[in-house]
Amino acid sequence: MAGTKASAPPMPPTERGGSVPPELEGVAQAQRAWEEETLRPALQKGPERKDRFENLSWVPIDRLYTPLNSRRDFGRVGFPGQYPYTRGVHATMYKGRVWSMRMFSGFGTPEDTNRRFHYLLKHGESGLSIAFDDPTLYGIDADHREARGEVGKCGVNVSSLEDMVRLLKGIPLADVTTSMTINAPASIIWAMYIATAEAHGTSMAALGGTTQNDILKEYIAQKEFLFPPRPALRLVTDTVEFATEHLPRWNPISVSGYHIREAGSTAVQELAFTLADGFAYVEEAIARGIAIDDFAPRVSFFFNSHNDFFEEIAKFRAARRIWATRMRERYGAKKERSWWMRFHTQTAGCSCTAQQPELNIVRTTVQALAGVLGGTQSLHTNSYDEAIQLPTEDAVRIALRTQQIIAEESGVTDWIDPFGGSYYVEWLTDRMEEEANRYFDQIDSMGGVVAGIERGFFQREIQEASFKFQRQVESGERKVVGVNAYTVEGSLSVPPLRITEEAREAQSRRLKRLRSSRDAKKFATALERLKRVAATERENTMPPILEAVKAKATLGEIVVALQEVYGPYRERAMY
């Protein structure tokens, strides 16, 4: 194994052990000769740097990989654009079209973010990605006492339909796809988006984009939930059903491993927990009576790309293969597009450091390259100042230019899956698939994802991984450049981006005007209808939410109405 000292026995011919197939006996003999004639003298001259090498998921890494390590049948690796899509969902991949460059953006008032959208579109962004502030994510209006100090600080504030209209002013919604990172109140924000488009003459059917709408990972990792898990899952299923019937170009769910990884999980946990969530949504939709091939082609995914270059590439390849296999073999999907795993990637925010923040440009480049070589369909690159503040325009521009240099200058888009066939990458892809399947078995044995959330299984797994990583950093066992290695006294001066309380004051004034000017009877009737529908078992909540939005009900008012039916949720403490 990796890091073996010169006095240790030679590395075994295959990591799995057992007999060597006849066709590989020549490789095994050559490897044994290499170990004796080349490796042993080298180790006698000087030991390896460590006794044990492992990746970020603590998977032990051998010093060398050969055909003996990965015996996967070529059919499980295959060709790009063919089942099981290990090498990519499109036959030509980036030789035909590069990924969408979609920078996550939002701060201050809707007008502030609208200006940033136009700036990014002018500089080559090919799709919008909206970041909402904490009050919006928690379903709280800007004038609520709990929103004080938070409005517009880590995203844009949207409290009403009028805010959404201001946010999207001048954006051609029929031509630009929009991704919205919103979860617990996703159906309400989506209704505002739909109503805004319709007011400008764009039909629901013409809209293209994605709502993240992944409530399960909120309980697992991000903790921005509003209702108990089971009614929250019902609301997600309502959006899947509504999109299936009315918005053929919209992805109603982006199953998100990103936040699972940001909470401290390993890559293997990110892979397994994200896919388990995806399977749970599929099963809920099937139970609702929605045909799998009617909705599955528009379930998308959102992954993190972290620092371990090859582990990330293997994670993406394994994810495609697992999803395709499960969709075809377990759920009986017939359409090829139902087997595709299409995903957006964001570089790892949790890897960015406030110390020597300019180094984050390098980290982001490595992570973005892993996402591209892993076959992502869409990519966001973090700005170098994100460990300190919301990014400035210059920082965002550098992050976008990083993607453009990879696409236009590096040459990596000229090949499809260039690491396909790599002994190490194929072995690691197999290993990650095997580890994920072990997690699936555990989750199934406890009754599924919701039962696992209620028992605290996912939360404990992530907590333990996060604690182990942090302990290694603090002890110096794991190096973080600029933090516990290669430190300097001074640091780069970062131009500040200040969001004052003026955003909250402006939004509060607008809400006061809205409440005083709306039709009170129409507003009250819409909320009563929503509560009646929410109290049923299966009647879809999207039509009454749309009605409430158009009646000028605010985000917070709609959330309160739903909480009157479903109640709030308090997570039990984990130790």
N, C-alpha and C positions, 0 to 999 in steps of 0.2 A: 504494500500500500504506500501512498505518498508519504514522503518524509522518512522512509525506513533508513536506519543507519547502515554503515558498511558491514557491521557484524551480523545484521539481521538476515534471515533467509531471503532468497530472491523473490521478486514479485510473482504471484501466481499467474499462470497463463491466461486465466479469465477471471474476472471479478466475481462471476457467478459460481465458479468452481465446477466440479463435475468433469465428465469426459469431454475430450475435444472431438468435434465432428471430423470424419476422415478428410473432407475437403479443406479443413483448416489446420491439419497436422503440420503442414510445411511452415505455416505462419508460427505455430507454437514452437516448433524446433528452432526457427530463426530467432524468435523472441528469447528463448532460453540461451541461445548462443550469445545474443546481444547482452543479456544480463551478466553472463559470465565474462565475456571478453571486453566489453565496453563499459557497462554500468559499474561493475564491481571495482575496477581500477579507478574510475572517476570518484566513487564514494570514498575510496581509500585515500585519495589525495585531499578531499575536503567534503564534509557532510553537507546535506541540503539545509536550507535556511530554517526549516521547522521540522519537528518530529511528525506533525500531522497537518495536512492541507485540507481545507474544506471551504465550501462556498457560503453565501450568506444564509442559506437554509441549513447550514451545518451538515450538509451531505459530504462525506469523505471523498476526496478527489485523488485518483491514482496519478502516478507520475507520467503514465503513457497510456494511450488508447489505441487499440488495433481492431481488426475484424473479430477478434476473440471476445471483445467486450460487448459489441452490439450485434446480436444475431437476428435482428428484426427482419422479417420477410420484407422484400422490397415493396410488396403491395401495401404495407402499412406506412411506408414512406411515400411512395407513389410519385405522381406528377402534379404540378400546379394546376389548379382548376378541376381536379378530379378527386373523388372520394378516396381517402378520408381527409383531404385538404391539409395534410401536414405541411405541404410546401406552399400553401397559399390558396385563396378561394378563386382567384382569377388566373386564367391560362397564361396571360402575358404580364401580369402584375405591373410593376412600374415601367416596363418597356412600353406599355400602352398608355398608362396614365399614372402620374405620381399621386401620393396620398393628399388628402385635403389638409391644408394648413389652417388650423382653427385655434386661434389664440383666445384663451379664457379671459373675459374682460368684464369689468363692472366696478363702479365706485360712485359715491355721491348720489346726486339726483339723477332722474332719467335723462335730463338734458346733458349732464356731464358724460354719461356713458354713451349716449347717442353720438357725441362728438368723437369719442374714442373709436366707436364702430366705423365711422366714416374715415377716420385716420387709417385704421388697419386695412379697410377695403382698398383705400388708395394705394397702400404700400404692398399689396399683393396677397392679402389674406383671402381665402376662397370660401369661407363660411363663418358665420357668427357663433360664438359660444358665450352665453350670458352667465355671469357670476352674480348671485344675489346676496344681499347682506344678511346678517343673522336675524334681524326682525322678520324679514320676508321668509327666510328658511324655517323659522319657528311659527309662522302664521300670525305674527303680531303687527298691528298697524303702527305707522311711524309715530303717532301721537300717544301711543300707549306708554305708561310709566316705565315698563320694563325695556322699552326701546331706547331709553335715554342713554346717550354715549355710544350707541351702536349703529345708528342710521347712516348708511352709506359708507361705513368704515372698511368693510371687507367685501364689498360688492355693491351693486346698485339696489336702491330701495324701490319696491313696487308694492303699493298698498291698494291700488284701485285700477279699474279699467283705464281711466284717464292717464294714470302713470304709464301704463303699457303703450298707450297711443303716443305719448311723448318719447318714450324709449325708442320706438321703432320709426320715428318720423324720417321720411325720405329713404327708407330701406325698401328695396323692391322685393317684397316677401314671396312673390311667385318665382323669383329667380335665385334668391339666396336661401340656402338651407340654414336653419338655426338650431343650435343645441342649447338646451336650458338645464342647468344643474339645479334642479329643484326636486324635492322628494316628498316629504309629508304633505305639503299643500300643492302637489304637482297638478292635480286635476283642476284646481282653481286658477293657477297661473296659466296653465294651458288654455283654459276657457277664455281668459283675458286675451291671450295671443290670437286665438281663433276669432273672437269678436272684433279685435282690432283689424285683422285682415279683411273680414267681411265688411266692415265699415268703409274700407278703402277699395271695395269691389273685387277682392280676391276670395275665391270660394275655398271652403275647407278642402275639397279634393285637390286643389292646386298647391297646397302647402306641403313643403318638405322640411323635415327636421327630426329632432329627437328630444323627448323629455326624459331626463334621467329616471325619475319615478321608481327608484329601487328602494323601497321602504325596508326590506329585510336587512340590508346592510346597515341601515341606520341603527337598528337594535343591536347588531353585531359590533359595529365599529364607530360610527360617527355621532350617534346619540341625538339626532335631531328628529324626534318623533312627536306626534301629537295625539295619537289614538292607540289603543291596544293593538297588538300584532294582527289578530284575526280580522277585525273590521278594516284595518289599514290595508291588508292584503285584498280585501273585497273591493276597496276603492281603486286599487291598481288594476284589478281584473275588469272593472267597469271601463277604465280607459282603454284597455286592450280591445274590449268588445266594441267600444265606440270608434276607435281608430280603424278596426277591421271593417266596419260598416260604412264609415264616412270619409276617412283620410287615408287613401291608399299609399301615399308617399311619406307617411309619418311613422317613425319608430316610437311606439308608445312606452317602451322600456329600454334603458341602457343599463344592463346589469353590471354593477360597479365593484370591481376589485380594488380600484384605486384607494378608496378610503380605508378598506381593510388593511392594505399595506401601510398606509400612512399612520394607522393606529398602532403599528408595530409588528404585524404578522411577518412570517417568512414568505418567500415566493411560492412555496408549496402550499401553504395555508391560503394565500391569496387565490391561487389557482383553484383549489378544492372548494373553498367556501363560496367563491363567486359562481362557479358552475353549479354547486348545490342550490344556490339561490335561483339561478336560471331554471333549473329543473323544477323547483317549487312553483315558479310562475307558470311554467308550461302545464303542470298538473292542475293548477287552479283553473286555467283557461279551458282545458279539456273538460274538467268537471262542470264548468259553466255551460258546456255544449258547443263551444267554438271549435270548428274543425282545425286541426293542427296546421294544415297547409295553408289555411287562410290567415293565420297570424304569425307563425314561426319565422317566415322570411323577414319579418320586420322587428324581431327581437335582436337588439345589438348589445355590445359589451364595451366596457371601459376599464382598461388596465393601467397599472403603474409600470414604469420602466425605471429600474433601480440601477445600482452601480455594478453589480456582478454581470458583466457583459454577456457571457455565454449562458448563464442561468436564465436571463431574461429572454434571450432568443429561444431557448429550449422551452420555456414556459409558454410562449405564444404558439409554438408549433404543437405542443402537447394539448393546449386548450382547443385548438381547431379540431384535432383528431378525436378528442374525447366527446366534444359536442356533436360532431357529425355522427359518430358511432351511436351515441345514446339517442339522438333524434331519429335515426333510421331504424335501429334495432329494438329499442324499448318503446318509443312512442309512435312508431309506424308512419313517420312522415314519408311521403312519396316524392314531393317536389325537391329537386336538387337545391334550390335556394333555401329550403327549410333546413338543410344540412349545413349550410354555410355559417360559420361564426365570423361576423364582421365586427371589428372593434376599433375604438378610438384609444389612443395612448397618450398619457401625460407623463412627462419626466417627474422624478420623485421630489416632491416638495420637501419631504422630511429629510432628504439628504442635503438640502441647501444649508449653508452655515452663515451665521452673522459675522463670524471671524473670517477675515480675508474673503469677503463676498465675491470678489472678482473671480475666485476659483470656481464658483458655481457655473460660470460660463463653460469651463472644461467639463465639469460633471454633466451638465445638461447636454453637451455635445455627445459624450459617450453614451448616455442614456437614450438620446434621440436616435443615434445610430443603431442601437440595439433594437429599438422599436421598428425602425425601417427594415433591418435585416430579419426581424421576426415577422414581417408582413403586415404591418398595421394599415388600416384604411384611412386613418385620420390621426393627426398629431398636434399636440400642444407642447411647446417648449417653455419651461419656466424661465422667468427673468432673474438676473443675478442678484437683485435686491429683495427678493421675495421673503427671505428670512428676517427682513427688517421692516418691510412696509408693503403696501400695494405698489406694484411696479410703476415707474415713471414711463413716459413715452419713449425716451431713449433706450431704457432697459428692455421694453417690449420689442422695440425695433431690432435690437441685437438678437433677442431670442428668436424672432421671426427670421432674421437673416441667417441664423444658424441652420434652420431647416432648409432655407433656399440654397445655402452652400452645399449641404449634403445632397440635395436634389440635383443641383446644376454642375457642381465641380468635383465631387468625390468619385464619381463613376459607379457607385454601388447600385444605381438604378438601372444599369445596363445588363445586370444578371438577375435571374430569378432564383431565390433561395440559395445564395452562393455557399452557405454552410451545409446544404443538404449533402448527405454522404460522409460528412466529417465523422470519424469514429467517435470523437468525444461528444459532439452535439447530438448525434443519434442516440448514444448511450444515455446522455443526460435527459433527452426528450423522453425516452422510455422510462427512466427512473422517476421523472416527475409525474408521468401518467400513472405509474404503479403507486406512488405515494398518494396521489389524489384519489385513486380508487379505494385505498385503505380508509381514507377519510369518509368517502361516500358510504362505505359499509358501516362505519361508526354512526353516521348521521341517520341512516336508514334504521339501524337497530334501536335508536332512541325515539323513533316515530316521526322523523322528518325535521325540516329546518325550524319551523315554528316551535316544535317541542324542544329542540336544541337551544333555541333562544330563551325559552321560558326556564330551562334548566341551567342556563348560564354556560353551556358548553363552549360556544364560540368565543365568548368574552374571556373565559379562563385561558383558552389556548393562546389567544393573542396576547393577553397580559403576561403569560409566562415567557413567550418568545421575546416580547419587548423588554422585559426585565433582564433576560439573559444577554441580549444585545447590549443594553445600556451598561450592564456590569462589565462586559468585555471592553467597552470603550473607556470606562472609568479606570479600569485596571491597566489600560494600555495594551492589552492583548490584541484588540482590534484597532487599527490605526485609522484616524480621520484627519486628513491633511489640513493643517491650519487650526485644528482644535486640540488634539493631543499629540501631534507630530508636526514638525516643521513650522512652529509658531513664530510669530513676529510681534514686536511691541506695538507698532503702528498698524493701521489698516486703511483701505481705500475709503475715501470720503464719498458717501452716497448722497446724491442730491435728494432732498426730502420731498415727499408728496404728502401734503397735509389735507385731511378731510375735517373740516370744522363742524361745529354744531349748527351751522347755517343750513346744512342739508335737512336736518331734522325739523328745524323751524319752518323752512319752506314747504316741506311735505305736510307738516301739521296744519299750516294755513290752508293748504289745498283740500285736505280732508274736512276741515271745518266748513269750507264753502260747499263741498260736495254733499255733505250730510244735510245742510240747510236748504239746498236747491233741489234735491231729488223728490220724486213722487213717493211720499211716505207709504201710501196704501199699496202701490205696486211693489215697493221694497219689502214690506212686511209679508205680502202674499207670496212672493218668491221664496223667502226664507221658510215660511211654513210648508210650502210644497216640498222644498228640499228635505226638511226634517221628516215628512211623511214618507218620501221615497227612501231615504236612508234607513228608516225603521223596517222596511221590507227586507226580505232575504236576498232577492236577486234583481229587483227593478233597477235599471241603470241610473246612477246619480249624475252622469254628465249633462243630460238635458236640463235638469233643474239648476245645476251649477251655472250653466251658461245663462239661463234665465236670470239668476240672481246677480251675476256679473253685469248683465245688461241693465238690470234695475238699479245699478250703482251701489250694490252691496260691496263693502270693502273686504279685503282678504281676511282681516281679523274677525269680522262679523260672520262670515261664512264658516270659518273654523269653529267659532263658538257655537254656532247652530249645530254643526256636526258633533261637537263634543257633548252637547246636550243629549244626543242620541247614543253615542258610543262611549262617552266618558273619557277622561284623560288616562294617561298611563304613567306609572312610576316603576322604573326598573328596580329589581331587588339588588341589594348590595352584593358585590363580589369581593372575596378576599383570597 
